[in-house]
Amino acid sequence: MSHEIQPHEVEKSAAYAHDDVVDNQKKDLSGAIDAENEEHAMGVLQAARAYPMACFWAFIMAFTIIMESYDVFLMGNFMGLTAFTERFGVYDAAKSEWNLTTQWQSALQMSGQLGALIGVFLAGPLTTALGYRWATIIGLMSLNGFIFISFFANSLPLFFVGQLLEGLPWGIFIANSPAYCSEIVPIQLRAACTQMIQMFWAIGSIIVGAVTYVYNPLSTKTAYKIPLALQWMFPTPLAILMFLAPESPWWLVRKGRYDEAKRSIERLGRRSRVRADDTVSMMRRTIELEAAAAQPSYFELFRGSDLRRTAIVSGVYAAQNLTGNLIANQAVYFFKQAGMVQNTAFALGLITSALQWIFVMLSWLLTSYFGRRPIYIWGNAFNCFLLFCLGIAASVPAHTKSVIKSTSNAQAALGLCISVLFTFSAAPVSYTLIGETSSIRLRPLTTGFGRAMYYVVEIPCIFLGAYMLNPTGGNLGGKCGYVWGGTALFVTVMAYFFIPETKDRSYRELDILFKRRVPARRFKETVISVEENE
């Protein structure tokens, strides 16, 4: 005889189910709080020991930046490479040397950036749909094909097309690298791992400097063909490594793939040191604060608290072009225009790149222990001072050979200091701020849009910088320091009012600070308890 279910039994069953849900929610919240507290309690070395593979995979992702760096500096060095300028340039009778016209010098240097501008807008939707790994692999393999165009180019228009197409995957790399690196490591390692991007930018310039220094005495096309061919060293090995890399657990949690996120966390850290279930709970808690029914879109970047976050990321990216970056990217050409002979200019360019690499690594310590905001502001302020000094040195009347030599040496020294200091403070800190300021849900779109603003500002600045340095243009030499000093002063003032301190903040805390509209200068002192959710 079947038992008829009574109403009170249904109510009791529903009550038990409700109790189970509540218990699970409490357990998840407790685990999320424990995981966040544990990250806060870690020191830098302790975090590195707990998450060694996270550091390794961040290193691999940051390595993709070496390809944009290599090609950007390569185009800059080609402006001072005799074999290249004699093949594609015009003769300057006044200086008895060959130079590219101002128009083509600007066009070649901005062609890759124009392609990257398109690439960063492709990166956001591509990464949101496929994840960081597959978006990066697609970029790496497409780059292999685009390099052929530049290598076999026999005219400046074809060089332009090759560089433009190479820029497309660069946009994917530069949009994804700071986001991926900041997502796979704990709080204490975010600064060092995101700043590796600037380190690889410096390494790319070192490789270019060494290669062009070796080949610059040659008068044949080998002098520029070999450096172009060396670009094939990077994409395929990196694509293989990225295939083996774990996906960002934050991306997996956003997609609701919690078991895969747990396995990813276990691959990133030592199983004996990490509690993957609690870490997933922490991620779910943060993402639920940003929850929205619709799929992420670019329109959301301009709504509510995300508008401020988008503005900061875009401003930090764009500001890189206004505080000495273009002098660093055209170091060899700048040294030549400052009066250095060709071999000396290439040697100084190589020395500059090596110093940049060393100082980027030193910046890890500063940013990890002293924070982001003070280093960013004071670094820009001091670079502003040096840029005005450069302008003054170039303005000294040159009546004798000894004065000419002294002012040339002063300009070269200041140009070197500006290039190195830029990679010691503002540049590496930028990538940390970019990775930490963007919201988790919109991160691929925010970093892509922010980098797009970098190129929007950089492209006209390249034309301006080329015009100021080129003998057939403004021929200002070191007097360009007045222009860049003025823009650096503007950046420093804006940074004081708008750049927040994000050191030691979890992504949950940053979400709350932005939603409460806390002023940038009060981020550090504002207390957010671990229990707060809004």
C-alpha positions as CSV (number, residue, x, y, z in Angstrom):
1,M,0.0,0.0,0.0
2,S,1.6,3.3,-1.1
3,H,2.2,6.0,1.4
4,E,0.6,9.3,0.6
5,I,3.0,12.2,1.1
6,Q,1.5,14.6,3.6
7,P,1.9,18.4,3.3
8,H,3.9,18.6,6.6
9,E,6.4,16.1,5.1
10,V,6.9,18.3,2.0
11,E,7.4,21.3,4.2
12,K,10.0,19.4,6.3
13,S,11.9,18.2,3.1
14,A,12.0,21.8,1.8
15,A,13.2,23.0,5.1
16,Y,16.0,20.5,5.1
17,A,17.0,21.5,1.5
18,H,16.9,25.1,2.5
19,D,19.1,24.4,5.6
20,D,21.6,22.5,3.3
21,V,21.8,25.5,1.0
22,V,22.3,27.9,3.9
23,D,25.0,25.6,5.3
24,N,26.8,25.5,2.0
25,Q,26.6,29.2,1.6
26,K,28.0,29.7,5.1
27,K,30.8,27.2,4.3
28,D,31.6,28.9,1.0
29,L,31.7,32.3,2.7
30,S,33.9,31.0,5.5
31,G,36.3,29.4,2.9
32,A,36.4,32.7,0.9
33,I,37.2,34.7,4.0
34,D,39.9,32.2,5.0
35,A,41.5,32.3,1.5
36,E,41.6,36.1,1.4
37,N,43.0,36.3,4.9
38,E,45.7,33.8,4.0
39,E,46.7,35.8,0.9
40,H,46.9,39.0,3.0
41,A,49.1,37.2,5.6
42,M,51.6,36.0,3.1
43,G,54.9,37.8,2.5
44,V,56.4,38.1,-1.0
45,L,58.9,35.2,-0.5
46,Q,56.2,33.1,1.2
47,A,53.8,33.7,-1.7
48,A,56.5,32.8,-4.2
49,R,57.2,29.5,-2.4
50,A,53.5,28.7,-2.3
51,Y,52.9,29.5,-6.0
52,P,56.1,28.7,-7.9
53,M,54.3,27.6,-11.1
54,A,52.2,30.7,-11.1
55,C,55.4,32.8,-11.3
56,F,56.6,30.6,-14.1
57,W,53.5,30.9,-16.2
58,A,53.3,34.6,-15.6
59,F,56.9,34.7,-16.9
60,I,55.9,32.8,-20.1
61,M,52.9,35.1,-20.7
62,A,55.0,38.2,-20.1
63,F,57.6,36.9,-22.6
64,T,55.1,37.4,-25.4
65,I,55.8,41.2,-25.0
66,I,59.3,40.7,-26.2
67,M,58.0,40.5,-29.8
68,E,56.4,43.9,-29.8
69,S,59.4,45.3,-28.0
70,Y,61.8,43.7,-30.5
71,D,60.1,45.1,-33.5
72,V,59.4,48.6,-32.1
73,F,63.0,49.0,-31.2
74,L,64.1,47.4,-34.5
75,M,62.2,50.0,-36.5
76,G,63.7,52.7,-34.3
77,N,67.2,51.4,-34.9
78,F,66.7,51.0,-38.6
79,M,66.4,54.8,-38.7
80,G,70.1,54.9,-37.8
81,L,71.2,51.9,-39.8
82,T,73.3,53.0,-42.8
83,A,72.3,50.0,-45.0
84,F,68.6,50.6,-44.4
85,T,68.7,54.4,-44.9
86,E,70.9,54.1,-48.0
87,R,68.5,51.6,-49.5
88,F,65.2,53.4,-48.7
89,G,66.2,57.0,-47.7
90,V,67.3,60.3,-49.3
91,Y,70.7,62.0,-49.2
92,D,71.1,64.9,-46.8
93,A,73.8,67.1,-48.4
94,A,74.1,69.4,-45.4
95,K,75.1,66.5,-43.1
96,S,76.6,64.2,-45.8
97,E,74.4,61.3,-44.7
98,W,71.4,59.3,-45.7
99,N,68.1,59.7,-43.8
100,L,64.5,58.4,-44.3
101,T,62.1,61.3,-45.0
102,T,60.1,62.4,-41.9
103,Q,56.9,61.0,-43.4
104,W,58.3,57.5,-43.9
105,Q,60.2,57.5,-40.6
106,S,56.9,58.3,-38.8
107,A,54.9,55.9,-40.9
108,L,57.1,52.9,-40.3
109,Q,57.3,53.5,-36.6
110,M,53.5,53.9,-36.2
111,S,52.5,51.1,-38.6
112,G,52.9,48.3,-36.1
113,Q,51.2,50.4,-33.4
114,L,48.3,51.0,-35.8
115,G,47.9,47.3,-36.2
116,A,48.1,46.8,-32.5
117,L,45.4,49.4,-32.0
118,I,43.1,47.1,-34.1
119,G,44.5,44.0,-32.2
120,V,43.6,45.2,-28.8
121,F,40.0,45.6,-29.8
122,L,40.0,42.1,-31.1
123,A,41.7,40.8,-27.9
124,G,38.8,41.7,-25.5
125,P,36.0,39.7,-27.2
126,L,38.4,36.9,-28.3
127,T,39.7,36.4,-24.7
128,T,36.3,36.7,-23.2
129,A,35.1,33.9,-25.4
130,L,38.1,31.6,-25.7
131,G,40.2,32.4,-22.7
132,Y,43.7,33.8,-22.3
133,R,45.5,30.7,-23.5
134,W,43.8,30.2,-26.9
135,A,43.6,33.9,-27.7
136,T,47.4,34.1,-27.2
137,I,48.1,30.9,-29.2
138,I,46.1,32.3,-32.1
139,G,48.1,35.5,-32.0
140,L,51.4,33.7,-31.9
141,M,50.7,31.5,-34.8
142,S,49.4,34.3,-36.9
143,L,52.5,36.3,-36.2
144,N,54.6,33.6,-37.7
145,G,52.9,34.2,-41.1
146,F,53.0,38.0,-40.9
147,I,56.7,38.1,-40.4
148,F,57.2,36.8,-43.9
149,I,55.8,40.0,-45.4
150,S,58.3,42.2,-43.5
151,F,61.2,39.9,-44.3
152,F,60.6,39.8,-48.0
153,A,59.6,43.5,-48.3
154,N,61.6,45.4,-50.9
155,S,59.8,48.7,-50.6
156,L,58.7,51.0,-47.8
157,P,55.0,50.5,-48.6
158,L,55.4,46.8,-48.2
159,F,57.3,47.3,-45.0
160,F,54.4,49.4,-43.8
161,V,51.9,46.6,-44.6
162,G,54.1,43.9,-42.9
163,Q,54.4,46.0,-39.7
164,L,50.7,46.8,-39.7
165,L,49.8,43.1,-39.8
166,E,52.4,42.1,-37.2
167,G,50.8,44.7,-34.9
168,L,47.5,42.7,-34.8
169,P,48.9,39.9,-32.6
170,W,50.9,42.4,-30.6
171,G,47.6,43.9,-29.5
172,I,46.5,40.6,-28.2
173,F,49.7,40.0,-26.3
174,I,49.8,43.4,-24.6
175,A,46.1,43.4,-23.7
176,N,46.3,39.8,-22.2
177,S,49.6,39.8,-20.5
178,P,48.9,42.2,-17.5
179,A,45.5,40.7,-17.0
180,Y,46.6,37.1,-17.0
181,C,49.7,37.8,-14.9
182,S,47.6,39.6,-12.3
183,E,45.0,36.9,-12.2
184,I,47.1,33.8,-11.6
185,V,49.2,35.0,-8.7
186,P,48.3,36.0,-5.1
187,I,48.2,39.6,-3.9
188,Q,51.8,39.9,-2.9
189,L,53.2,38.8,-6.3
190,R,51.0,40.9,-8.5
191,A,53.6,43.8,-8.7
192,A,56.6,41.6,-9.6
193,C,54.7,39.4,-12.1
194,T,53.0,42.3,-13.9
195,Q,56.2,44.3,-14.0
196,M,57.9,41.4,-15.8
197,I,56.2,42.8,-18.9
198,Q,58.4,45.9,-18.7
199,M,61.4,43.6,-18.1
200,F,60.8,41.8,-21.4
201,W,60.3,45.1,-23.1
202,A,63.8,45.9,-22.0
203,I,65.1,42.5,-23.0
204,G,63.6,42.9,-26.5
205,S,65.5,46.2,-26.9
206,I,68.7,44.5,-25.6
207,I,68.5,41.8,-28.3
208,V,67.8,44.4,-31.0
209,G,70.6,46.6,-29.7
210,A,73.1,43.7,-29.8
211,V,71.9,42.4,-33.2
212,T,71.9,45.8,-34.9
213,Y,75.3,46.7,-33.3
214,V,76.8,43.6,-34.8
215,Y,75.3,44.1,-38.3
216,N,75.4,48.0,-38.5
217,P,78.9,48.0,-40.2
218,L,77.5,46.0,-43.1
219,S,76.5,47.9,-46.2
220,T,74.4,45.1,-47.7
221,K,70.7,44.2,-47.1
222,T,71.9,41.5,-44.7
223,A,72.3,44.3,-42.1
224,Y,68.5,44.5,-41.8
225,K,67.3,41.1,-43.2
226,I,69.0,39.1,-40.4
227,P,67.4,41.2,-37.6
228,L,64.0,40.8,-39.3
229,A,64.5,37.0,-39.6
230,L,65.3,36.6,-35.9
231,Q,61.7,37.4,-35.1
232,W,60.9,33.8,-35.9
233,M,62.8,32.7,-32.8
234,F,59.9,33.4,-30.5
235,P,56.3,32.5,-31.7
236,T,56.4,28.7,-32.1
237,P,58.1,27.8,-28.8
238,L,55.9,30.2,-26.9
239,A,52.8,28.8,-28.6
240,I,53.7,25.3,-27.4
241,L,54.3,26.6,-23.8
242,M,51.0,28.4,-23.8
243,F,49.2,25.3,-24.9
244,L,50.6,23.6,-21.8
245,A,49.8,26.5,-19.5
246,P,46.8,26.5,-17.1
247,E,44.0,28.9,-17.9
248,S,43.3,31.8,-15.5
249,P,41.2,30.4,-12.7
250,W,39.4,33.7,-12.5
251,W,38.3,33.4,-16.2
252,L,37.1,29.8,-15.5
253,V,35.1,30.9,-12.5
254,R,33.6,33.7,-14.6
255,K,32.5,30.9,-17.0
256,G,31.1,28.8,-14.1
257,R,33.7,26.1,-14.7
258,Y,34.5,25.6,-11.0
259,D,36.1,22.2,-11.2
260,E,38.5,23.3,-13.9
261,A,39.3,26.5,-11.9
262,K,40.2,24.3,-8.9
263,R,42.5,22.1,-11.0
264,S,44.1,25.3,-12.5
265,I,44.8,26.6,-8.9
266,E,46.4,23.3,-8.0
267,R,48.7,23.6,-11.0
268,L,49.6,27.1,-10.1
269,G,50.5,26.4,-6.5
270,R,51.9,23.7,-4.3
271,R,49.1,21.3,-3.4
272,S,50.4,21.2,0.2
273,R,50.2,25.0,0.5
274,V,47.0,26.0,-1.4
275,R,43.4,25.2,-0.6
276,A,41.8,25.2,-4.0
277,D,38.2,24.9,-2.8
278,D,38.5,28.0,-0.6
279,T,40.3,30.0,-3.3
280,V,37.5,29.2,-5.8
281,S,35.0,30.3,-3.1
282,M,36.9,33.6,-2.7
283,M,36.8,34.1,-6.5
284,R,33.1,33.4,-6.7
285,R,32.4,35.8,-3.9
286,T,34.3,38.6,-5.7
287,I,32.7,37.9,-9.1
288,E,29.2,37.8,-7.5
289,L,29.9,41.4,-6.4
290,E,30.2,42.4,-10.1
291,A,27.5,40.1,-11.3
292,A,25.3,41.1,-14.2
293,A,22.9,39.2,-16.4
294,A,24.3,40.2,-19.7
295,Q,27.5,39.2,-21.3
296,P,30.4,41.6,-20.8
297,S,30.5,44.4,-23.4
298,Y,32.5,47.5,-24.2
299,F,29.5,49.6,-23.3
300,E,29.8,48.6,-19.6
301,L,33.3,50.2,-19.4
302,F,31.5,53.6,-19.4
303,R,28.9,52.9,-16.7
304,G,29.0,53.4,-13.0
305,S,32.2,52.7,-11.1
306,D,33.6,51.0,-14.2
307,L,33.9,54.3,-15.9
308,R,36.4,55.5,-13.4
309,R,38.4,52.3,-13.6
310,T,38.4,52.5,-17.4
311,A,39.6,56.1,-17.2
312,I,42.5,55.2,-14.9
313,V,43.6,52.3,-17.0
314,S,43.4,54.3,-20.2
315,G,45.2,57.3,-18.6
316,V,48.0,55.2,-17.2
317,Y,48.5,53.5,-20.6
318,A,48.3,56.8,-22.6
319,A,50.7,58.6,-20.2
320,Q,53.5,56.2,-21.1
321,N,53.9,58.2,-24.3
322,L,54.2,61.5,-22.6
323,T,56.9,60.9,-20.0
324,G,60.0,59.9,-22.0
325,N,58.9,56.7,-23.6
326,L,59.5,57.9,-27.2
327,I,63.0,59.0,-26.4
328,A,63.6,55.5,-25.0
329,N,62.1,53.8,-28.1
330,Q,64.3,55.9,-30.4
331,A,67.4,55.9,-28.2
332,V,69.9,55.1,-31.1
333,Y,68.4,57.8,-33.4
334,F,68.3,60.3,-30.5
335,F,72.0,59.7,-29.7
336,K,72.9,60.2,-33.4
337,Q,71.0,63.5,-33.5
338,A,72.7,64.5,-30.2
339,G,76.0,64.3,-32.0
340,M,77.2,60.8,-31.3
341,V,78.9,58.9,-34.2
342,Q,77.0,55.8,-35.4
343,N,79.0,53.1,-33.5
344,T,78.8,55.1,-30.3
345,A,75.1,55.7,-30.8
346,F,74.5,52.0,-31.2
347,A,76.7,51.2,-28.2
348,L,74.9,53.7,-26.0
349,G,71.6,52.3,-27.2
350,L,72.7,48.8,-26.1
351,I,73.9,50.2,-22.7
352,T,70.6,52.0,-22.2
353,S,68.7,48.7,-22.8
354,A,70.9,46.8,-20.4
355,L,70.4,49.4,-17.7
356,Q,66.7,49.4,-18.3
357,W,66.6,45.6,-17.7
358,I,68.5,45.9,-14.4
359,F,66.4,48.8,-13.2
360,V,63.1,47.1,-14.0
361,M,64.1,44.3,-11.7
362,L,65.0,46.8,-9.0
363,S,61.6,48.4,-9.4
364,W,60.0,45.1,-8.3
365,L,61.3,45.6,-4.8
366,L,60.2,49.3,-4.7
367,T,56.7,48.5,-5.8
368,S,56.2,45.4,-3.7
369,Y,57.3,47.1,-0.5
370,F,56.5,50.8,-1.0
371,G,53.4,50.8,-3.1
372,R,52.3,51.9,-6.5
373,R,51.1,55.5,-6.1
374,P,54.3,57.2,-4.6
375,I,56.7,55.5,-7.1
376,Y,54.5,56.4,-10.1
377,I,54.1,60.0,-9.0
378,W,57.6,60.7,-7.9
379,G,59.1,58.8,-10.9
380,N,57.2,60.9,-13.3
381,A,58.0,64.1,-11.4
382,F,61.8,63.4,-11.6
383,N,61.6,62.4,-15.2
384,C,59.8,65.7,-15.9
385,F,62.8,67.5,-14.3
386,L,65.3,65.6,-16.4
387,L,63.4,66.4,-19.6
388,F,63.5,70.1,-18.9
389,C,67.3,69.8,-18.2
390,L,67.7,68.1,-21.6
391,G,66.0,71.0,-23.3
392,I,68.3,73.4,-21.4
393,A,71.4,71.5,-22.4
394,A,70.4,71.6,-26.0
395,S,69.8,75.3,-25.8
396,V,73.3,76.3,-24.7
397,P,74.9,78.3,-27.5
398,A,77.6,76.3,-29.2
399,H,80.4,78.7,-30.2
400,T,83.4,76.3,-30.0
401,K,84.1,72.7,-30.7
402,S,84.6,72.0,-27.0
403,V,81.2,73.5,-26.1
404,I,79.5,71.5,-28.9
405,K,81.1,68.3,-27.6
406,S,80.1,69.1,-24.0
407,T,76.5,69.8,-24.9
408,S,76.3,66.7,-27.0
409,N,77.6,64.6,-24.2
410,A,75.2,66.2,-21.7
411,Q,72.3,65.5,-24.0
412,A,73.3,61.9,-24.5
413,A,73.8,61.4,-20.8
414,L,70.4,63.0,-20.0
415,G,68.7,61.0,-22.8
416,L,70.2,57.8,-21.2
417,C,69.0,58.7,-17.7
418,I,65.5,59.6,-18.9
419,S,65.2,56.3,-20.8
420,V,66.4,54.3,-17.8
421,L,64.4,56.1,-15.1
422,F,61.2,55.7,-17.2
423,T,61.7,51.9,-16.9
424,F,62.5,52.1,-13.2
425,S,59.4,53.9,-12.1
426,A,56.4,54.9,-14.3
427,A,56.6,52.2,-16.9
428,P,56.7,49.0,-14.8
429,V,54.3,50.4,-12.2
430,S,51.8,51.2,-15.0
431,Y,51.3,47.5,-15.7
432,T,50.7,46.7,-12.1
433,L,48.1,49.5,-11.9
434,I,46.5,48.3,-15.1
435,G,46.1,44.7,-13.9
436,E,44.8,45.7,-10.4
437,T,42.5,48.6,-11.3
438,S,40.3,46.8,-13.9
439,S,37.4,44.8,-12.6
440,I,37.5,41.0,-12.8
441,R,34.4,40.7,-15.0
442,L,35.5,43.3,-17.5
443,R,39.3,42.8,-17.3
444,P,40.0,41.6,-20.9
445,L,37.9,44.4,-22.3
446,T,39.3,47.1,-20.0
447,T,42.9,46.2,-20.6
448,G,42.3,46.0,-24.3
449,F,40.5,49.4,-24.4
450,G,43.2,51.0,-22.2
451,R,45.9,49.8,-24.5
452,A,44.0,51.2,-27.5
453,M,44.1,54.6,-25.8
454,Y,47.9,54.1,-25.6
455,Y,48.1,53.7,-29.4
456,V,45.7,56.6,-30.0
457,V,48.0,58.9,-28.1
458,E,51.2,57.2,-29.3
459,I,50.6,57.4,-33.1
460,P,50.4,61.3,-33.3
461,C,53.3,61.5,-30.7
462,I,55.4,59.3,-33.1
463,F,54.8,61.8,-35.9
464,L,55.6,64.7,-33.5
465,G,58.7,63.0,-32.1
466,A,60.0,62.1,-35.6
467,Y,59.4,65.6,-36.8
468,M,61.2,67.1,-33.8
469,L,64.3,64.9,-34.1
470,N,64.6,64.6,-37.9
471,P,67.0,67.0,-39.6
472,T,64.5,67.4,-42.5
473,G,61.8,68.3,-40.0
474,G,62.0,70.4,-36.8
475,N,65.7,69.4,-36.2
476,L,65.2,70.2,-32.4
477,G,67.5,67.5,-31.1
478,G,67.5,67.7,-27.3
479,K,65.2,70.7,-27.3
480,C,62.4,68.2,-27.6
481,G,62.9,67.9,-23.8
482,Y,60.8,71.1,-23.4
483,V,57.9,69.5,-25.2
484,W,58.0,66.1,-23.4
485,G,58.8,67.9,-20.1
486,G,55.5,69.8,-20.4
487,T,53.5,66.7,-21.1
488,A,55.3,64.9,-18.2
489,L,54.3,67.7,-15.9
490,F,50.7,67.4,-16.9
491,V,50.8,63.6,-16.3
492,T,52.3,64.1,-12.8
493,V,49.6,66.5,-11.7
494,M,46.8,64.3,-13.0
495,A,48.4,61.2,-11.3
496,Y,48.4,63.0,-8.0
497,F,44.6,63.4,-8.1
498,F,43.5,60.2,-9.9
499,I,46.0,57.3,-9.3
500,P,44.9,55.2,-6.3
501,E,47.1,53.0,-4.1
502,T,46.2,49.4,-4.8
503,K,49.0,47.6,-2.9
504,D,47.9,44.8,-0.5
505,R,44.3,45.1,-1.7
506,S,42.3,42.0,-2.8
507,Y,40.1,42.4,-5.8
508,R,37.0,42.3,-3.5
509,E,38.4,45.3,-1.6
510,L,39.1,47.2,-4.8
511,D,35.6,46.6,-6.0
512,I,34.2,48.0,-2.8
513,L,36.5,51.0,-2.8
514,F,35.6,51.9,-6.4
515,K,31.8,51.4,-5.8
516,R,32.0,53.7,-2.7
517,R,33.8,56.3,-4.8
518,V,36.6,56.6,-2.4
519,P,39.0,59.4,-3.6
520,A,42.3,58.1,-5.0
521,R,44.4,59.8,-2.2
522,R,42.4,58.0,0.5
523,F,42.6,54.4,-0.9
524,K,45.5,53.5,1.4
525,E,43.9,54.6,4.6
526,T,40.4,53.3,4.0
527,V,39.6,50.2,6.0
528,I,37.6,47.4,4.4
529,S,36.7,44.5,6.7
530,V,36.9,41.0,5.4
531,E,33.2,40.4,6.0
532,E,32.0,43.4,3.9
533,N,30.4,42.6,0.5
534,E,29.3,46.1,-0.6
